Amino acid sequence: MADVDEVLIGGRYRLQELIGQGGMGRVWRGTDETLGRPVAVKEVLLPQGITAEQRDVLLRRVMREARAAARLNHPGIITVHDVVEHAGAPVIVMEYVTGQSLAAAVARSGGPGGGLPVRRVAEIGLAMLAALERAHAAGIVHRDLKPDNVLLMDDRVILTDFGIAHMADATTALTHTGTLIGTPAYMAPEQLVGRPPEASTDLWALGATLYCAVEGQPPFSAETFTALCIAVATEEPRPPQRAGALAPVLAMLLTKDPALRADAGRARAGLEAVVGGVGTGGAGTGGAVPVVPTQVDPRATPTPVRARAGTGAGARTGTGPDALTVSAAGRRQGPQGPQGGVPARPARAPGAGMAPGMSKWLRFLGCLALVWAIAFLLPWNRMRGLTLIGLLVMFAVAALNAFPRPRLRPVAVWGCAVVANLALFVALGLLVRVGFGRGPLHSLVNALLMGTGAWLMWWKLRVREDRPTPQLGH
């Protein structure tokens, strides 16, 4: 696209000015000559050195994902007008946004140590979260969320680059062996080691993006690409100095284990509390980010190659933070992080966390002891000795109460536990007849005791499991 004035894309989109360029493509300001409106035209750059067959596969993938993104209708998601092929490369035509990117806003605030006001960052986070929930409901994972892909225009917060997002539906997803699309400073640990991206992957990136917005720098930085990937996968985030009431929300989102990471509901509740002034928010009320201990497979260390800069649609942002392509061999090129060095692992307070597997089995043992006490100590339950069937029934009741991980509010979880146990004890009394009372009142008391006891153990151990570990002497 050298002679811009002569280039007409898809027979109707006239290119006018190059406004952004990075590793994933070039963005032009153009005009839709059919409708007479300004548009942003993104030319997606396919990797160099691939075969014609691989190029065809990637072209079909990008075209399919861009068309899927075009079906998203949400004020927080860039509108995709058209997807066409030009000179063997996919071209995505989007609405032209005149606002600045979040990365540019953070840079104007002074960079590291600067950042945006805490409440403003929480408001931006709520808008981003609403857009992500809309995309996730449609089966689309962004997988490259970062400040450069967040545009601010008037009162709108707009996510861009959904056109190169990975489809969560495995039946239509295409992969290119050895290729990693994304920006490591904002990528989740599981994404770096090659696991398929999910909604929780985007929530990590949301936390990293909001961290950068409030602190003026990403939560992880290092002198080399490899060191950066290792830091994201194994180290704890740099303790924030300005996050204030936002710090617990960032800690929930930047939890390395996806199973323990905050879901959209918890993240929204935390952000709404910051916007509503619950707690001590605001700039200058810093505090260390709490740390959730996790375990990372030491064998899963990503192998890097080169770095390229990302770009947002329709925003004059220049070249932003690294957007990197990773393959089996090569070296990193491009700008380094704002600060060098891998942050040292903070000290942990002894006994502050518990491994998820240990807490599950402790719950199981506690529930087993509880059902044993109900069976043998309550007078209306007629279990007088252990039989094989009775033992299997007690193990089953304990497992059903210990292993599920409800995501509801505590009161709702308690109610569900009691109702489920009531149905369980009624069924046991009528069908199995292993010694539990068959009367409705007896079954209700059994259910209240079992459900309440299991709920208390689940809630207590879950709090210990998810409780952030304080950092000492940073």
C-alpha positions as CSV (number, residue, x, y, z in Angstrom):
1,M,0.0,0.0,0.0
2,A,2.7,2.4,-1.0
3,D,0.7,4.9,-3.1
4,V,-2.0,5.6,-0.6
5,D,-4.1,7.9,-2.8
6,E,-4.4,5.2,-5.4
7,V,-5.4,2.4,-3.1
8,L,-9.1,1.5,-3.0
9,I,-9.9,-1.4,-0.6
10,G,-12.9,-3.6,-1.4
11,G,-14.0,-1.2,-4.2
12,R,-15.2,1.4,-1.7
13,Y,-12.6,2.2,1.1
14,R,-10.1,4.9,0.1
15,L,-6.9,5.1,2.3
16,Q,-5.8,8.5,3.4
17,E,-3.3,8.4,6.2
18,L,-1.3,5.8,8.1
19,I,-2.1,6.4,11.8
20,G,-0.7,3.3,13.5
21,Q,1.7,0.4,12.9
22,G,2.7,-2.6,14.9
23,G,3.5,-6.3,14.7
24,M,-0.1,-7.3,14.0
25,G,-0.7,-4.9,11.3
26,R,-1.1,-1.3,10.0
27,V,-4.0,1.0,10.7
28,W,-5.1,3.7,8.2
29,R,-7.5,6.5,8.3
30,G,-9.8,6.1,5.3
31,T,-13.1,7.0,3.8
32,D,-16.0,4.8,2.9
33,E,-16.8,6.3,-0.5
34,T,-20.2,4.6,-0.7
35,L,-21.5,6.1,2.6
36,G,-19.2,9.1,2.8
37,R,-18.0,8.4,6.3
38,P,-14.6,8.1,7.9
39,V,-13.4,4.6,8.8
40,A,-10.3,2.9,10.3
41,V,-8.8,0.3,8.0
42,K,-6.6,-2.3,9.5
43,E,-4.3,-4.4,7.3
44,V,-3.5,-7.5,9.2
45,L,0.1,-8.6,8.6
46,L,0.6,-12.3,8.4
47,P,3.9,-13.8,9.7
48,Q,6.9,-13.9,7.3
49,G,8.4,-17.1,6.1
50,I,5.3,-19.2,6.1
51,T,4.2,-21.5,3.3
52,A,1.4,-20.8,0.9
53,E,-0.8,-23.4,2.7
54,Q,-0.1,-21.9,6.1
55,R,-0.8,-18.4,4.7
56,D,-4.2,-19.7,3.4
57,V,-5.0,-21.3,6.8
58,L,-4.2,-18.1,8.7
59,L,-6.0,-15.9,6.2
60,R,-9.2,-18.0,6.7
61,R,-8.8,-17.9,10.4
62,V,-8.4,-14.1,10.6
63,M,-11.3,-13.6,8.2
64,R,-13.6,-15.9,10.2
65,E,-12.7,-14.3,13.6
66,A,-13.1,-10.8,12.2
67,R,-16.6,-11.7,10.9
68,A,-17.4,-13.2,14.3
69,A,-16.3,-9.9,16.0
70,A,-18.4,-8.0,13.5
71,R,-21.5,-9.6,15.1
72,L,-20.7,-8.1,18.5
73,N,-22.9,-5.2,19.1
74,H,-21.8,-3.3,22.2
75,P,-20.8,0.4,22.8
76,G,-17.6,-0.8,24.5
77,I,-16.5,-2.9,21.5
78,I,-15.1,-1.3,18.3
79,T,-17.7,-1.7,15.5
80,V,-16.5,-3.8,12.6
81,H,-18.1,-2.6,9.4
82,D,-16.5,-4.9,6.9
83,V,-13.9,-7.7,6.4
84,V,-12.3,-8.0,2.9
85,E,-9.2,-9.5,1.4
86,H,-6.7,-7.2,-0.4
87,A,-3.5,-8.3,-2.0
88,G,-3.6,-11.7,-0.3
89,A,-4.0,-10.2,3.2
90,P,-7.1,-9.7,5.4
91,V,-8.3,-6.1,5.9
92,I,-10.7,-5.2,8.7
93,V,-12.8,-2.0,8.3
94,M,-13.9,-0.5,11.6
95,E,-15.4,2.7,13.0
96,Y,-13.0,5.6,13.2
97,V,-12.5,6.6,16.8
98,T,-10.9,10.0,17.4
99,G,-10.1,9.5,21.0
100,Q,-6.7,8.5,22.5
101,S,-5.7,5.1,23.7
102,L,-5.4,4.2,27.4
103,A,-1.7,3.8,26.9
104,A,-1.4,7.4,25.6
105,A,-3.5,8.7,28.5
106,V,-1.2,6.9,31.0
107,A,1.9,8.3,29.2
108,R,0.5,11.8,29.5
109,S,-0.1,11.3,33.2
110,G,3.7,10.9,33.7
111,G,4.4,7.2,33.1
112,P,5.8,5.1,36.0
113,G,4.7,6.5,39.3
114,G,2.1,8.7,37.6
115,G,-1.0,6.9,36.5
116,L,-4.7,7.9,36.4
117,P,-6.9,8.5,39.4
118,V,-8.1,5.4,41.2
119,R,-11.8,6.0,40.7
120,R,-11.3,6.8,37.0
121,V,-9.4,3.6,36.6
122,A,-12.2,1.6,38.3
123,E,-14.8,3.3,36.0
124,I,-12.7,2.3,33.0
125,G,-12.4,-1.2,34.4
126,L,-16.2,-1.5,34.7
127,A,-16.7,-0.5,31.1
128,M,-14.0,-2.9,29.9
129,L,-15.6,-5.7,32.0
130,A,-19.0,-5.1,30.4
131,A,-17.5,-5.3,26.9
132,L,-15.6,-8.5,27.8
133,E,-18.7,-10.2,29.2
134,R,-20.5,-9.5,26.0
135,A,-17.7,-11.0,23.9
136,H,-17.4,-14.0,26.2
137,A,-21.1,-14.7,26.0
138,A,-20.6,-14.9,22.2
139,G,-17.8,-17.3,22.6
140,I,-15.0,-14.9,21.8
141,V,-11.9,-14.4,23.9
142,H,-9.8,-11.3,23.2
143,R,-6.5,-12.7,24.3
144,D,-4.5,-9.5,23.6
145,L,-6.1,-7.0,26.0
146,K,-3.7,-4.2,26.9
147,P,-3.7,-0.4,27.3
148,D,-3.0,0.1,23.5
149,N,-6.2,-1.8,22.7
150,V,-8.4,0.4,24.9
151,L,-9.6,3.6,23.4
152,L,-11.1,6.5,25.3
153,M,-13.5,8.8,23.4
154,D,-15.7,11.2,25.4
155,D,-17.6,9.0,27.9
156,R,-17.0,5.7,25.9
157,V,-14.4,3.1,26.7
158,I,-13.8,1.0,23.6
159,L,-12.0,-2.3,23.2
160,T,-10.3,-2.9,19.8
161,D,-8.6,-5.7,18.0
162,F,-11.3,-8.3,18.5
163,G,-10.7,-9.1,14.8
164,I,-7.6,-11.1,15.7
165,A,-9.1,-12.6,18.8
166,H,-9.1,-16.4,19.4
167,M,-12.5,-18.1,19.1
168,A,-13.3,-20.1,22.2
169,D,-15.2,-22.6,20.2
170,A,-12.8,-25.4,19.6
171,T,-14.7,-26.6,16.5
172,T,-13.8,-23.5,14.5
173,A,-10.5,-22.6,16.1
174,L,-7.3,-22.8,14.0
175,T,-3.8,-22.8,15.5
176,H,-0.4,-22.1,14.0
177,T,2.2,-24.3,15.7
178,G,4.9,-22.3,17.5
179,T,3.0,-19.0,17.2
180,L,1.9,-16.9,20.2
181,I,-0.2,-13.8,19.7
182,G,-0.3,-11.4,22.5
183,T,1.8,-9.1,24.7
184,P,3.6,-11.0,27.5
185,A,3.5,-8.1,30.0
186,Y,-0.3,-8.5,30.0
187,M,-0.7,-12.2,29.2
188,A,-1.9,-14.7,31.8
189,P,0.6,-17.3,33.0
190,E,-1.4,-20.2,31.5
191,Q,-1.5,-18.4,28.1
192,L,2.3,-18.1,28.2
193,V,2.7,-21.8,28.6
194,G,0.4,-22.6,25.7
195,R,-2.9,-23.4,27.3
196,P,-6.0,-22.5,25.3
197,P,-7.2,-19.0,26.2
198,E,-10.5,-18.7,28.2
199,A,-12.5,-15.9,29.7
200,S,-10.3,-16.1,32.8
201,T,-7.3,-15.2,30.5
202,D,-9.0,-11.9,29.6
203,L,-9.7,-11.2,33.2
204,W,-5.9,-11.5,34.0
205,A,-5.2,-9.1,31.2
206,L,-7.9,-6.8,32.6
207,G,-6.1,-6.7,35.9
208,A,-2.7,-6.1,34.3
209,T,-4.2,-3.3,32.2
210,L,-5.9,-1.6,35.2
211,Y,-2.6,-2.0,37.2
212,C,-0.8,-0.1,34.4
213,A,-3.5,2.5,34.3
214,V,-3.3,3.3,38.0
215,E,0.5,2.8,38.5
216,G,1.8,4.1,35.2
217,Q,3.6,0.8,34.4
218,P,2.8,-2.9,33.9
219,P,2.8,-5.2,37.0
220,F,5.8,-7.1,35.5
221,S,8.9,-5.9,33.7
222,A,12.3,-7.4,32.9
223,E,15.4,-6.7,30.8
224,T,14.8,-9.5,28.3
225,F,11.8,-11.2,26.8
226,T,12.6,-14.6,28.4
227,A,13.0,-13.0,31.9
228,L,9.7,-11.2,31.4
229,C,7.8,-14.4,30.6
230,I,9.4,-16.1,33.6
231,A,8.5,-13.2,35.8
232,V,4.8,-13.4,34.7
233,A,4.7,-17.1,35.2
234,T,6.6,-17.4,38.6
235,E,6.9,-14.0,40.3
236,E,4.4,-11.9,42.1
237,P,3.3,-8.5,40.7
238,R,5.2,-5.4,41.7
239,P,3.5,-4.0,44.8
240,P,1.4,-1.0,43.8
241,Q,2.0,2.4,45.3
242,R,-1.1,4.3,44.1
243,A,-3.9,1.7,43.8
244,G,-5.4,2.2,47.2
245,A,-8.8,0.6,47.4
246,L,-8.2,-0.9,43.9
247,A,-5.4,-3.1,45.2
248,P,-7.6,-6.0,46.3
249,V,-9.3,-6.1,43.0
250,L,-6.0,-6.1,41.1
251,A,-4.9,-9.0,43.4
252,M,-8.0,-11.0,42.6
253,L,-7.5,-10.6,38.9
254,L,-3.7,-11.2,39.0
255,T,-4.1,-14.6,40.7
256,K,-1.9,-17.0,38.7
257,D,-4.2,-20.0,39.2
258,P,-7.2,-19.6,36.8
259,A,-9.4,-21.6,39.2
260,L,-8.8,-19.1,42.0
261,R,-8.9,-16.0,39.9
262,A,-11.8,-13.7,40.3
263,D,-14.6,-14.2,37.9
264,A,-16.5,-11.3,36.2
265,G,-19.0,-11.1,39.1
266,R,-16.4,-10.7,41.8
267,A,-14.4,-8.3,39.7
268,R,-17.5,-6.1,39.0
269,A,-18.4,-6.1,42.7
270,G,-14.9,-4.9,43.6
271,L,-14.8,-2.2,41.0
272,E,-18.3,-1.0,41.9
273,A,-17.2,-0.7,45.5
274,V,-14.2,1.5,44.5
275,V,-16.4,3.7,42.3
276,G,-18.9,4.0,45.1
277,G,-16.2,5.1,47.5
278,V,-16.3,2.0,49.7
279,G,-13.0,1.7,51.5
280,T,-10.1,4.2,51.2
281,G,-9.6,4.8,47.5
282,G,-7.8,7.5,45.6
283,A,-4.3,8.3,44.5
284,G,-1.7,8.4,47.1
285,T,-3.3,5.7,49.3
286,G,-1.0,3.1,48.1
287,G,-0.5,-0.3,49.5
288,A,1.1,-3.6,48.5
289,V,-0.7,-5.9,46.2
290,P,-1.7,-9.0,48.2
291,V,-0.2,-12.2,46.8
292,V,-2.0,-15.5,46.2
293,P,0.5,-18.3,46.3
294,T,0.5,-20.5,43.2
295,Q,2.5,-23.3,41.8
296,V,3.8,-23.2,38.3
297,D,5.1,-26.2,36.3
298,P,8.9,-25.5,36.0
299,R,9.0,-27.4,32.7
300,A,6.5,-25.1,31.0
301,T,8.9,-22.2,30.1
302,P,8.0,-20.4,26.9
303,T,10.6,-20.0,24.2
304,P,10.7,-16.5,22.7
305,V,11.5,-14.9,19.4
306,R,10.9,-11.4,18.3
307,A,8.8,-8.5,19.5
308,R,6.7,-6.1,17.5
309,A,4.5,-3.1,18.6
310,G,0.8,-3.4,18.8
311,T,-1.7,-0.8,17.6
312,G,-5.3,0.2,18.2
313,A,-8.0,1.0,15.6
314,G,-8.3,4.7,14.7
315,A,-6.2,6.1,17.6
316,R,-3.1,8.2,17.1
317,T,-1.0,6.2,19.5
318,G,2.2,5.5,17.6
319,T,3.9,2.3,18.5
320,G,2.8,1.1,21.9
321,P,4.1,-1.6,24.2
322,D,5.4,-4.8,22.8
323,A,3.1,-7.1,20.9
324,L,5.1,-10.2,20.4
325,T,5.2,-13.2,18.1
326,V,6.8,-16.2,19.6
327,S,8.1,-19.2,17.8
328,A,10.5,-22.1,18.3
329,A,13.6,-20.1,17.5
330,G,14.6,-16.5,17.2
331,R,15.3,-13.4,19.3
332,R,13.4,-10.5,20.8
333,Q,13.5,-7.1,19.0
334,G,11.8,-3.9,20.0
335,P,11.5,-1.6,23.0
336,Q,12.1,-3.0,26.5
337,G,9.9,-2.6,29.5
338,P,9.8,0.7,31.5
339,Q,12.1,-0.7,34.1
340,G,14.7,-3.4,34.0
341,G,15.2,-6.4,36.2
342,V,13.0,-9.2,37.3
343,P,11.3,-8.2,40.6
344,A,12.4,-10.2,43.6
345,R,9.9,-12.6,45.0
346,P,8.3,-11.0,48.1
347,A,8.5,-12.7,51.4
348,R,5.4,-14.6,52.5
349,A,3.9,-14.7,55.9
350,P,4.1,-18.3,57.3
351,G,0.8,-20.2,57.2
352,A,-1.0,-17.4,55.2
353,G,-2.1,-19.6,52.3
354,M,-3.2,-23.2,51.6
355,A,-2.7,-25.3,48.5
356,P,-6.0,-25.8,46.7
357,G,-5.7,-29.6,46.7
358,M,-5.0,-29.7,50.5
359,S,-8.1,-27.6,51.2
360,K,-10.3,-29.9,49.1
361,W,-9.2,-33.0,51.0
362,L,-9.4,-31.4,54.4
363,R,-13.0,-30.5,53.5
364,F,-13.7,-34.1,52.5
365,L,-12.3,-35.5,55.7
366,G,-14.2,-32.9,57.8
367,C,-17.5,-33.8,55.9
368,L,-16.8,-37.5,56.4
369,A,-16.4,-37.0,60.1
370,L,-19.6,-35.0,60.2
371,V,-21.7,-37.6,58.3
372,W,-20.3,-40.3,60.6
373,A,-21.4,-38.3,63.7
374,I,-24.8,-37.8,62.2
375,A,-25.2,-41.5,61.4
376,F,-24.0,-42.9,64.7
377,L,-24.7,-40.2,67.4
378,L,-28.2,-38.9,66.6
379,P,-30.9,-41.2,68.1
380,W,-33.3,-41.4,65.2
381,N,-30.6,-42.6,62.8
382,R,-30.4,-46.4,63.2
383,M,-26.9,-47.1,61.9
384,R,-25.3,-49.4,64.5
385,G,-22.4,-50.8,62.6
386,L,-20.3,-50.2,59.5
387,T,-21.4,-52.2,56.4
388,L,-19.9,-51.8,53.0
389,I,-23.0,-50.1,51.7
390,G,-23.1,-47.8,54.7
391,L,-19.4,-46.9,54.2
392,L,-19.9,-46.2,50.5
393,V,-23.0,-44.0,51.3
394,M,-21.0,-42.0,53.9
395,F,-18.1,-41.5,51.5
396,A,-20.6,-40.4,48.7
397,V,-22.3,-37.9,51.0
398,A,-19.0,-36.5,52.2
399,A,-17.7,-36.1,48.6
400,L,-20.9,-34.4,47.4
401,N,-20.6,-31.8,50.2
402,A,-16.8,-31.3,50.0
403,F,-15.8,-31.1,46.3
404,P,-18.2,-28.8,44.5
405,R,-17.0,-25.1,44.3
406,P,-20.1,-22.9,44.4
407,R,-19.6,-19.3,43.1
408,L,-22.7,-17.9,44.8
409,R,-23.0,-15.6,47.7
410,P,-22.5,-17.3,51.1
411,V,-26.2,-17.2,52.2
412,A,-27.2,-18.7,48.8
413,V,-24.6,-21.4,49.1
414,W,-25.9,-22.3,52.6
415,G,-29.4,-22.6,51.3
416,C,-28.4,-24.7,48.3
417,A,-26.4,-27.0,50.6
418,V,-29.3,-27.5,53.0
419,V,-31.8,-28.2,50.2
420,A,-29.4,-30.5,48.4
421,N,-28.8,-32.5,51.6
422,L,-32.5,-32.6,52.4
423,A,-33.1,-34.3,49.0
424,L,-30.2,-36.6,49.6
425,F,-31.3,-37.7,53.1
426,V,-34.9,-38.2,52.0
427,A,-33.6,-40.4,49.1
428,L,-31.3,-42.4,51.4
429,G,-34.1,-43.0,53.9
430,L,-36.6,-44.2,51.2
431,L,-34.3,-46.0,48.8
432,V,-31.1,-47.2,50.4
433,R,-32.3,-47.6,54.0
434,V,-28.8,-47.7,55.5
435,G,-29.9,-46.4,58.9
436,F,-30.8,-42.7,58.4
437,G,-34.2,-41.7,59.7
438,R,-37.0,-41.8,57.2
439,G,-39.3,-39.2,58.7
440,P,-39.4,-35.7,57.1
441,L,-38.4,-34.0,60.3
442,H,-35.5,-36.3,60.9
443,S,-34.3,-35.8,57.3
444,L,-34.6,-32.0,57.7
445,V,-32.5,-32.0,60.9
446,N,-29.9,-34.2,59.2
447,A,-29.8,-31.9,56.2
448,L,-29.5,-28.8,58.4
449,L,-26.6,-30.2,60.4
450,M,-24.8,-31.6,57.3
451,G,-25.4,-28.6,55.1
452,T,-24.5,-26.1,57.7
453,G,-21.4,-28.0,58.8
454,A,-20.2,-28.6,55.3
455,W,-20.9,-24.9,54.4
456,L,-18.9,-23.7,57.4
457,M,-16.0,-25.9,56.5
458,W,-16.2,-25.0,52.8
459,W,-16.4,-21.3,53.5
460,K,-13.6,-21.3,56.1
461,L,-11.2,-23.3,54.0
462,R,-12.1,-21.4,50.8
463,V,-11.3,-18.2,52.6
464,R,-7.9,-19.6,53.7
465,E,-7.3,-20.9,50.2
466,D,-8.2,-17.6,48.4
467,R,-6.9,-15.3,51.1
468,P,-4.1,-13.0,49.9
469,T,-0.8,-13.5,51.4
470,P,0.6,-10.3,52.9
471,Q,4.0,-9.1,51.7
472,L,6.6,-8.4,54.3
473,G,9.6,-6.0,54.0
474,H,9.3,-5.1,50.3
